Amino acid sequence: MTELNAETTRRAIVEHTRRLAESAVVAGPGAAVPTAPKWTVADLVAHLGQTQHWVAEIIERRITDPTRLPTEMAVPPADPGEWQAWLSRSAQRVADACSDDALEAPVFNAAGDARSGARFWMSSMLNEAVVHGFDAAVAADRPVDVEADVAAALIGNHFTMLTSPTWEMQRSESAHAIRGTGQTLQWRATDTADGEGAWFVERRPDGAVWQPETREADVTVTGPAGSLLQILTRRLPLAGNETVGVDGDAGLAQHWVDSTAHASD
C-alpha cells in the first residue's frame, strides 16, 4: 500500500493548499463549484482555512476529549486578494502542528481506529486540500493536478474511513448500503509502484472490509490513481470515463461510489 511519510504529507498539505488558493483567486469568490453544487468558491476557501485552523488547535492543545473540541472558527478575509496569504498560514499551521512529536501524542481521533489522533488528522487535512483542490480547479477551469503517490495514499485513507469504527455512527445510511453478501471490488492504479496501488474491497454482512492487494473480484476498476481518487470522491463520473477501465459488474462499482459520500461532499 502506498503510504506517505510524515514530512512528505506535511509538504503536500502546504503545496495543495497553495494550488487551491491560486485556483480560487482565478475563479473569484462568487463562482459556482460544479463538483460541490451547494458551495461558492468563497465557501470553499472558508471551509478549508477554518478546518485547518480548527484541526491545528486540536493537535496543539492535545485535546483528547471530544466534548472539549474548539467551538470558534477562524474568520476568512473578505478580500479575495488576501486568500492566498490566509490559506498559506492555515496550511502551515496545521502542518507544523503535525510535528513528529505530536504524531504519537494522545489526541482525539474522530475515526476511532488504531491511528494516533495526529496521524488521523494529518491524513484528513491532506484529503481536504487535495479533494477541494479538485473543486477549486474545476471552478477556475484549470487542470486538476495530483501526484500519483499522493492520490494513492488518499485512496487508502478513503477506504480506511469508510471501514472505520465510527463510520456507521457518522454515516449510517452509507455504512448499511455498503454491506453485502460477499460482493468484491478491486480498484487498481496504473501509475504507482508495482503492488502499491491496489485496493481490494469485500462487502460482508457485518460491514465492508478492504486490503491493499490485488485479487480476482466481481468488478475491477483500473486507471491512474488521480482518476480513481476523483471517482471515489465523486469528483469525476465512473460511467463513460475514458481514463479508467471497468471489467465486470459496473453496477456494483457505481453502487459503491453512490453510497459513500463524505461529510464535505
DATA-V980697 format. One record per pair of residues at least 6 apart in sequence whose C-alpha atoms are under 6 Angstrom apart, sorted by the first residue. I is the first residue (numbers start at 1). J is the second residue. Records with the same first field share a line. If there is no record, write none. Layout:
I: J / J
//
This chain:
1: 196 / 212
2: 152 / 153 / 196
3: 153
10: 95
13: 126
14: 91
16: 129 / 130
17: 129
20: 133 / 136
21: 84
23: 136 / 137 / 140
24: 136
26: 140
27: 139 / 140
29: 41 / 42
30: 40
31: 40 / 41
32: 40
33: 39 / 40 / 139
35: 135 / 235
46: 76
49: 87 / 90
50: 73 / 74
52: 90 / 94
53: 90
56: 94 / 97
60: 97
62: 107
63: 107 / 108
64: 107 / 108
103: 118 / 119
104: 116
107: 117
108: 117
109: 117
111: 164 / 166
112: 165 / 166
113: 164
134: 144
137: 144
148: 225
151: 225 / 226
152: 225
155: 229
168: 175
174: 259 / 260
179: 203 / 204 / 205 / 207 / 208
180: 203 / 204 / 205
181: 204 / 205
182: 202 / 203 / 204
183: 202 / 203
184: 201 / 202 / 217 / 218
185: 200 / 201 / 217 / 218 / 219 / 220
186: 199 / 200 / 217 / 220
187: 198 / 199 / 220 / 221
188: 197 / 198 / 222
189: 197 / 222 / 223 / 224 / 225
190: 223 / 224
191: 224
198: 212 / 213 / 214
199: 211 / 212 / 213
200: 210 / 211 / 213
201: 209 / 210
202: 208 / 209
218: 248
219: 247 / 248 / 249
220: 246 / 247
221: 245 / 246
222: 244 / 245
223: 244
230: 236
231: 237 / 238
232: 257
//
